[in-house]
């Protein structure tokens, strides 16, 4: 299955003879893509679709996600054929079950912190001048792992997860190229170039997970670790935690260390002080993200064969669906990289 990203300004999207047609007179573009195998279309900025095109996409269960050119989420259009109300009723009920939510949340946070430690260790080899700083933060995160295992409330868990995040981003800031130096996580809007890359990758990853969760009959807004918040897909944020360092943070480190993305690829700060990639660099970054999620790995504890990261995300959603059906958080096994 493939994802289509449309970044061309004023693009027109249609369907003709089982083919998706994307045209932009402004950018002198015309592309045709076989509709078979397309799972999702992500639109950045302005694009128009005919009502007949929308109908055909819905009939084929191809969902549409609209984002601004800087990655702000506007909304989605999707078929309702995969809604599983029985599963969602169980999901809602378990969201009020303190034992289930705490056990599941602990598993997710422990995997997240372990993966962050692994990423710091991997990239530390490229910045030996920062070895002491990175090692100090890694050691502090390792000491938090048994504490996280012992916490008795979600509030304690969130507090320790926050401490681990501070150590992690301090270590991460020591590993980036000097021109991308940042002093910590900033978002909504991102205040520097590296945070901009992180936010963009998190957005792409979040709606990858959103699609996988909806396709498995899960409700994307009913989470277990993240609190309910109007307009926020809390379940997708839960599922994203184990993947942040693996897919997004490592991607930002990779493109900056290899010179694929450079400081000059960012626009001047906008009205709210946010820093964002320009159009051509955004396309490049999306391309690198797609390469990453299509990479084969063998990190799933319950699978003895390699799968792409995108397929692994889908399998993790199915695993969570099974844990919800059985009411057993132990069924869910977060990804822990090596």
Buried (B, 14 or more C-beta within 10 A) or exposed (E): EBBBBBBBBEBBBBBEEEEBBBBBEEEEEEBEBEBEEBBBBBBBBEBEBEEEBBEBBBEBBBBBBBBBBBBBBEEBBBBEEEEBEEBBEBBEEBBEBEEBBBBBBBBBBBBBBBBBBBBBEBBBEEBEEBEEBBBBBBEBBBEBBEBBEEBEEBEBBBBBBEBBBBBBBBBBBBBBBEEBEBEEBBEEBBBBBBBBBBBBBBBBBBBBBBBBBBBBBBBBBBBBBBEEEEEBBBBBBBBBBBBBBBBBBBBBBBBBBEEBBBEEBBBEEEEEEBBBBBBEBBBBBBEBBBEBBEEEBEBBEEEEEEBBBBBBBBBBBBBBBEBBBEEEBEBBBBBBBE
